[in-house]
Amino acid sequence: MTFETAATVLFWAGAAALFYTYAGYPALVWAVSRLRPRPVRRGAAEPTVTVIITAYNEERDLAGKLENTLALDYPAEKLEIIVASDCSSDRTDEIARSFAPRGVRLHRQPARLGKTAAQNAAVELARGEVILFSDATTLYRPDVLRAMAPNFADPTVGCVAGKLIYVDPAASSVGSGAKSYWGYETFLKTHESRACSLIGASGCLYAVRRSAYVPLYHEACSDFIIATKMVEQGLRAVYEPAAVCTEETNRQADKELRMRVRVIAQTYTDLWRHRALLNPLRGGFYSVELISHKVMRYLVPVFLAAVFVSAGALAPGSLFFAALFAAQALFYAAALAGWLLERAGLRVRLLALPHYFVLANLAAIIALYKFLRGERYARWEPIREPAAPAYGARGGGGGAGRG
């Protein structure tokens, strides 16, 4: 095989992988959801619900979050609220205790073991038939429980995930890119739910049958692996778009990068621990979803490198490949320009998408490196703006951390 032939094969293999990841798989899951849908048999259901709000140093937002939760349109006698504090060192615990007369319970971890460990402990204390997991920075619409509960009338449903809407008051470049990315993710969630099962949930709004919840290892990305835990029990996770919450996006690239590295590294661990379900002969279409949505997505940096390098190698002898190489170089230059302008305090919306695309794929490379080195994430450091001068001064809007 000549050098030119090898470079050509490498280019088209990389291009095919990218096409499948970003266009082929969405088309496949859309077609399956239309041709062989698995509808949810919704019905009258009003189970007792425990809302677990996991918190670490959330004094800025916790009061507003608790007010928001107490205002949910659901019978008070069927609603329990637990704040699971992972050894917070600010006024988080004090704020939670101030809501005790209104029925809010505080569980403080004896040692700081991370978000998932705090969730496990809170579930042990929960009395609800359904456990709703939430973050301190996320605000719910009043009818979220009314929208989610009917799904649990279907005995095959073990987990119900709501719809997260990101808001970006600062109109930042990172925020704009994150919102575009999330729109694509929401499309996949909608059709994965109809075709088979979600492969993950938004960590700030998902509910699980108490009888189906199993304690998770501390370094798990709980909102991702919860769907697999349902599938292992013969259940599924479904998407409920009528259950809506809002949260602010990150505004700075370095914060978004750190968050994505942590989440992806945790997901690598989850995929490795549950690699048996990557076999379609065992997991059926759920395995196809895992491979396509997660494994292929995290391999995109490899495919991009293959396409870029091979196009560069073929460019001297081909106008076609020279144009493709130039287009890729221009795209990466736009991403770099977006990053530099952001650091200078300037925003150019045209550069938001290439900037965020490169950031997301850089996070996948860094996370893989950390995973292969054996680094594991159990503790989490929520990424927040500075605390307000007085608790309650800020209404409890969304924060930057995404679980």
C-alpha positions as CSV (number, residue, x, y, z in Angstrom):
1,M,0.0,0.0,0.0
2,T,1.4,3.4,-1.0
3,F,1.6,6.4,1.3
4,E,-1.1,8.2,-0.7
5,T,-3.4,5.2,-0.5
6,A,-2.9,4.8,3.2
7,A,-3.6,8.5,3.7
8,T,-6.7,8.4,1.6
9,V,-8.0,5.4,3.5
10,L,-7.3,7.1,6.8
11,F,-9.1,10.3,5.7
12,W,-12.3,8.5,4.5
13,A,-12.3,6.2,7.6
14,G,-12.1,9.2,9.9
15,A,-14.7,11.2,7.9
16,A,-17.1,8.2,7.9
17,A,-16.7,7.9,11.7
18,L,-17.4,11.6,12.2
19,F,-20.4,11.4,9.8
20,Y,-21.9,8.5,11.7
21,T,-21.3,10.1,15.1
22,Y,-22.9,13.4,14.3
23,A,-25.4,12.6,11.6
24,G,-25.7,8.8,11.0
25,Y,-26.5,7.9,14.6
26,P,-29.1,10.7,15.1
27,A,-30.8,9.6,11.9
28,L,-30.7,5.9,13.1
29,V,-32.2,6.6,16.5
30,W,-34.8,8.9,15.0
31,A,-35.8,6.2,12.5
32,V,-36.0,3.5,15.2
33,S,-38.1,5.8,17.4
34,R,-40.5,6.2,14.6
35,L,-40.6,2.7,13.1
36,R,-40.4,0.7,16.4
37,P,-41.3,3.1,19.2
38,R,-41.6,2.0,22.9
39,P,-44.3,4.4,24.2
40,V,-44.7,4.9,27.9
41,R,-48.0,3.7,29.4
42,R,-48.7,6.8,31.4
43,G,-51.5,6.7,34.0
44,A,-52.9,8.3,37.1
45,A,-50.1,8.2,39.7
46,E,-49.3,10.3,42.8
47,P,-46.5,8.5,44.7
48,T,-44.8,9.9,47.7
49,V,-41.7,11.7,46.6
50,T,-38.4,12.5,48.4
51,V,-36.5,15.4,46.8
52,I,-32.7,15.0,47.5
53,I,-30.7,18.2,47.0
54,T,-27.0,17.4,47.1
55,A,-24.9,20.3,48.3
56,Y,-21.3,21.4,48.9
57,N,-20.9,25.0,49.9
58,E,-24.1,26.2,48.3
59,E,-24.9,29.2,50.6
60,R,-25.4,31.4,47.6
61,D,-28.3,29.4,46.1
62,L,-29.7,27.0,48.7
63,A,-32.3,29.3,50.2
64,G,-33.8,30.1,46.8
65,K,-33.7,26.5,45.8
66,L,-35.6,25.4,48.9
67,E,-38.2,28.0,48.4
68,N,-38.6,26.8,44.8
69,T,-38.9,23.2,46.0
70,L,-41.4,24.0,48.7
71,A,-43.6,25.8,46.1
72,L,-43.9,22.7,43.9
73,D,-47.5,21.8,42.9
74,Y,-47.7,18.5,44.8
75,P,-49.5,17.4,48.0
76,A,-47.3,18.6,51.0
77,E,-48.0,15.3,52.9
78,K,-46.5,13.4,49.9
79,L,-43.4,15.5,49.5
80,E,-40.2,15.1,51.6
81,I,-37.1,17.3,51.1
82,I,-33.6,16.3,52.2
83,V,-30.5,18.4,51.9
84,A,-27.5,16.1,51.7
85,S,-24.5,18.2,52.7
86,D,-21.1,16.8,51.7
87,C,-19.3,18.4,54.7
88,S,-20.0,21.9,53.6
89,S,-17.7,24.5,55.2
90,D,-19.8,27.6,54.5
91,R,-23.4,28.4,55.7
92,T,-25.1,25.7,53.7
93,D,-26.0,23.6,56.8
94,E,-27.2,26.6,58.7
95,I,-29.5,27.6,55.9
96,A,-30.8,24.1,55.6
97,R,-31.6,23.9,59.3
98,S,-33.4,27.2,59.1
99,F,-36.0,25.5,56.9
100,A,-36.5,22.6,59.4
101,P,-39.8,24.1,60.7
102,R,-41.1,23.8,57.1
103,G,-40.2,20.1,56.9
104,V,-36.8,20.2,55.3
105,R,-34.3,17.6,56.7
106,L,-30.6,18.0,56.7
107,H,-28.2,15.1,56.4
108,R,-24.5,16.0,56.8
109,Q,-22.0,13.5,55.7
110,P,-19.6,12.4,58.5
111,A,-16.7,12.6,56.0
112,R,-16.4,14.3,52.6
113,L,-16.8,11.5,50.1
114,G,-18.3,13.2,47.2
115,K,-21.7,13.8,45.6
116,T,-22.6,10.2,44.8
117,A,-21.8,9.0,48.4
118,A,-24.0,11.8,49.7
119,Q,-26.8,10.7,47.5
120,N,-26.5,7.1,48.6
121,A,-26.7,8.1,52.2
122,A,-29.7,10.4,51.7
123,V,-31.6,7.6,49.8
124,E,-31.2,5.4,52.8
125,L,-33.0,8.0,54.9
126,A,-35.7,8.7,52.3
127,R,-39.3,7.7,52.8
128,G,-40.6,8.4,49.4
129,E,-41.6,5.8,46.8
130,V,-39.9,7.9,44.2
131,I,-36.6,9.8,44.7
132,L,-36.0,13.0,42.8
133,F,-32.4,14.1,42.6
134,S,-31.6,17.8,42.3
135,D,-28.9,20.4,42.5
136,A,-28.9,23.5,44.6
137,T,-28.5,25.8,41.5
138,T,-31.5,24.5,39.5
139,L,-34.9,26.0,39.6
140,Y,-38.0,23.9,38.8
141,R,-41.2,24.8,37.2
142,P,-44.0,24.2,39.7
143,D,-45.5,21.3,37.8
144,V,-42.4,19.1,37.4
145,L,-43.7,16.4,39.7
146,R,-47.2,16.4,38.1
147,A,-45.4,15.9,34.7
148,M,-43.1,13.1,35.9
149,A,-45.4,11.1,38.1
150,P,-47.7,9.6,35.4
151,N,-44.7,7.9,33.8
152,F,-44.2,5.7,36.9
153,A,-47.6,4.1,36.2
154,D,-45.7,2.1,33.6
155,P,-44.0,-0.8,35.5
156,T,-41.2,-0.9,32.9
157,V,-40.1,2.6,33.8
158,G,-37.5,2.9,36.5
159,C,-36.2,6.4,36.0
160,V,-37.7,9.6,34.5
161,A,-35.5,12.5,33.4
162,G,-36.7,16.0,33.0
163,K,-35.8,18.7,30.5
164,L,-33.0,21.1,31.4
165,I,-33.0,24.5,29.7
166,Y,-29.8,26.4,30.0
167,V,-29.9,30.2,30.3
168,D,-27.1,32.6,29.6
169,P,-27.8,36.0,31.0
170,A,-24.3,37.2,30.3
171,A,-24.6,36.2,26.6
172,S,-21.1,34.6,26.8
173,S,-19.4,32.8,24.0
174,V,-19.1,29.6,26.1
175,G,-22.7,29.9,27.2
176,S,-23.9,30.2,23.6
177,G,-21.9,27.2,22.5
178,A,-23.2,25.1,25.5
179,K,-26.8,26.0,24.6
180,S,-26.2,24.9,21.0
181,Y,-24.6,21.6,22.1
182,W,-27.5,21.0,24.6
183,G,-30.1,21.5,21.9
184,Y,-28.4,18.6,19.9
185,E,-28.3,16.5,23.1
186,T,-32.0,17.1,23.7
187,F,-32.8,15.8,20.3
188,L,-31.0,12.6,21.0
189,K,-32.6,12.2,24.4
190,T,-36.1,12.6,22.9
191,H,-35.6,9.8,20.4
192,E,-33.4,7.5,22.5
193,S,-36.3,7.5,25.1
194,R,-38.8,6.6,22.4
195,A,-36.6,4.0,20.8
196,C,-35.3,2.1,23.8
197,S,-34.1,4.0,26.9
198,L,-32.1,7.1,27.8
199,I,-28.4,6.4,28.4
200,G,-28.2,9.1,31.0
201,A,-30.2,12.0,32.7
202,S,-29.6,15.6,33.5
203,G,-28.2,15.4,37.1
204,C,-30.3,18.3,38.3
205,L,-33.7,16.7,37.4
206,Y,-34.2,13.0,37.4
207,A,-36.5,10.7,39.5
208,V,-35.9,7.0,40.3
209,R,-38.2,4.3,41.8
210,R,-36.9,3.8,45.4
211,S,-37.3,0.1,44.9
212,A,-35.0,0.2,41.8
213,Y,-32.2,2.4,43.3
214,V,-29.0,0.6,44.0
215,P,-26.1,2.3,45.9
216,L,-23.4,3.5,43.5
217,Y,-19.7,3.5,43.9
218,H,-18.4,6.9,45.0
219,E,-16.6,7.8,41.7
220,A,-19.7,7.1,39.6
221,C,-21.2,9.8,37.4
222,S,-24.6,9.0,39.0
223,D,-26.8,10.8,36.4
224,F,-25.1,8.9,33.6
225,I,-24.9,5.4,35.1
226,I,-28.4,5.4,36.6
227,A,-29.9,4.5,33.2
228,T,-27.6,1.5,32.9
229,K,-28.6,0.4,36.4
230,M,-32.2,0.5,35.3
231,V,-31.5,-1.5,32.2
232,E,-29.6,-4.1,34.2
233,Q,-32.9,-4.7,36.2
234,G,-35.0,-5.0,33.1
235,L,-36.3,-1.4,33.4
236,R,-35.6,1.7,31.4
237,A,-35.1,5.4,31.7
238,V,-37.4,7.8,29.9
239,Y,-37.5,11.4,29.0
240,E,-40.3,13.7,30.1
241,P,-40.0,17.1,28.2
242,A,-42.9,18.6,30.1
243,A,-40.9,18.5,33.4
244,V,-38.7,21.6,33.0
245,C,-36.0,23.2,35.0
246,T,-33.5,26.0,34.3
247,E,-29.9,26.5,35.1
248,E,-27.2,29.0,34.1
249,T,-24.4,28.0,31.8
250,N,-20.7,28.4,32.6
251,R,-19.4,31.8,31.3
252,Q,-15.7,31.0,31.2
253,A,-13.9,28.4,29.1
254,D,-11.6,27.2,31.9
255,K,-14.5,26.5,34.2
256,E,-16.5,24.7,31.4
257,L,-13.3,22.7,30.6
258,R,-12.8,21.6,34.2
259,M,-16.4,20.5,34.5
260,R,-16.4,18.5,31.3
261,V,-13.1,16.8,32.1
262,R,-14.6,15.7,35.5
263,V,-17.8,14.4,34.0
264,I,-16.1,12.6,31.0
265,A,-13.5,11.0,33.3
266,Q,-16.2,9.7,35.5
267,T,-18.1,8.4,32.5
268,Y,-15.0,6.6,31.2
269,T,-14.9,4.8,34.6
270,D,-18.6,3.9,34.3
271,L,-18.2,2.6,30.8
272,W,-15.3,0.5,31.7
273,R,-17.0,-1.0,34.8
274,H,-20.1,-1.8,32.7
275,R,-18.3,-2.8,29.4
276,A,-20.3,-6.0,29.1
277,L,-23.3,-3.8,28.1
278,L,-21.3,-2.5,25.1
279,N,-22.0,-5.9,23.5
280,P,-25.2,-5.6,21.4
281,L,-25.7,-9.3,21.7
282,R,-26.3,-8.7,25.4
283,G,-27.7,-5.2,25.5
284,G,-29.5,-4.9,22.2
285,F,-30.2,-1.4,21.0
286,Y,-29.2,0.0,24.3
287,S,-25.7,-1.1,23.5
288,V,-25.9,0.6,20.2
289,E,-26.9,3.8,22.0
290,L,-24.0,3.5,24.4
291,I,-21.4,2.9,21.7
292,S,-22.8,5.6,19.4
293,H,-23.6,8.3,21.9
294,K,-20.7,7.9,24.3
295,V,-17.8,5.8,22.9
296,M,-17.9,7.2,19.4
297,R,-18.4,10.7,20.7
298,Y,-15.4,10.5,23.0
299,L,-13.3,9.1,20.1
300,V,-14.1,12.2,18.0
301,P,-10.7,13.8,18.7
302,V,-9.1,10.7,17.2
303,F,-11.3,11.0,14.1
304,L,-10.6,14.7,13.8
305,A,-6.9,14.2,14.0
306,A,-7.0,11.4,11.4
307,V,-8.9,13.7,9.0
308,F,-6.7,16.7,9.6
309,V,-3.4,14.9,9.3
310,S,-4.4,12.8,6.2
311,A,-5.9,15.8,4.4
312,G,-2.6,17.8,5.1
313,A,-0.6,14.9,3.7
314,L,-2.7,14.7,0.6
315,A,-3.0,18.5,0.1
316,P,0.1,19.0,-2.1
317,G,-1.2,16.7,-4.8
318,S,-4.9,17.4,-4.7
319,L,-6.9,20.6,-4.8
320,F,-9.8,18.8,-3.1
321,F,-7.8,17.8,-0.1
322,A,-6.0,21.1,0.0
323,A,-9.4,22.9,0.3
324,L,-10.5,20.5,3.0
325,F,-7.3,21.0,4.9
326,A,-7.6,24.7,4.6
327,A,-11.2,24.6,5.8
328,Q,-10.2,22.6,8.9
329,A,-7.3,24.9,9.7
330,L,-9.7,27.9,9.4
331,F,-12.2,26.2,11.8
332,Y,-9.5,25.6,14.4
333,A,-8.2,29.2,13.9
334,A,-11.7,30.4,14.6
335,A,-11.8,28.3,17.8
336,L,-8.5,29.8,18.9
337,A,-9.7,33.3,18.1
338,G,-12.9,32.7,20.1
339,W,-10.8,31.6,23.1
340,L,-8.5,34.6,22.8
341,L,-11.3,37.1,22.5
342,E,-13.1,35.6,25.4
343,R,-10.0,36.0,27.5
344,A,-9.9,39.7,26.4
345,G,-13.5,40.1,27.5
346,L,-14.9,40.3,23.9
347,R,-17.7,38.1,22.6
348,V,-18.2,37.2,18.9
349,R,-21.2,34.9,18.5
350,L,-20.0,33.6,15.2
351,L,-17.0,32.0,16.9
352,A,-19.0,30.4,19.8
353,L,-19.7,27.1,18.1
354,P,-16.1,26.3,16.9
355,H,-14.8,27.5,20.3
356,Y,-17.1,25.2,22.2
357,F,-16.7,22.3,19.8
358,V,-12.9,22.3,20.3
359,L,-13.2,22.8,24.0
360,A,-15.5,19.8,24.4
361,N,-13.2,17.6,22.4
362,L,-10.1,18.8,24.3
363,A,-11.9,17.8,27.5
364,A,-12.4,14.3,26.1
365,I,-8.6,14.0,25.5
366,I,-7.7,15.3,28.9
367,A,-10.3,13.1,30.6
368,L,-9.0,10.0,28.8
369,Y,-5.4,10.8,29.9
370,K,-6.5,11.2,33.5
371,F,-8.6,8.0,33.3
372,L,-5.7,5.9,31.9
373,R,-3.4,7.3,34.6
374,G,-5.8,6.0,37.2
375,E,-7.1,9.3,38.4
376,R,-10.7,9.1,39.7
377,Y,-13.2,11.7,40.7
378,A,-15.4,11.2,43.8
379,R,-15.3,14.6,45.4
380,W,-16.7,17.5,43.4
381,E,-16.0,21.2,43.4
382,P,-19.1,23.1,42.2
383,I,-18.1,25.9,40.0
384,R,-19.9,29.0,41.2
385,E,-19.8,32.8,41.0
386,P,-18.8,34.4,44.3
387,A,-21.3,34.2,47.1
388,A,-23.8,37.0,47.5
389,P,-23.2,39.4,50.5
390,A,-26.2,38.2,52.4
391,Y,-28.0,34.9,52.1
392,G,-31.2,35.2,50.2
393,A,-30.0,38.4,48.5
394,R,-29.7,36.4,45.3
395,G,-32.9,34.6,44.3
396,G,-31.3,31.2,43.9
397,G,-30.8,31.1,40.2
398,G,-28.8,28.5,38.4
399,G,-25.1,27.9,38.8
400,A,-22.4,26.7,36.6
401,G,-21.8,23.2,37.8
402,R,-23.6,20.4,36.0
403,G,-23.4,17.7,38.5
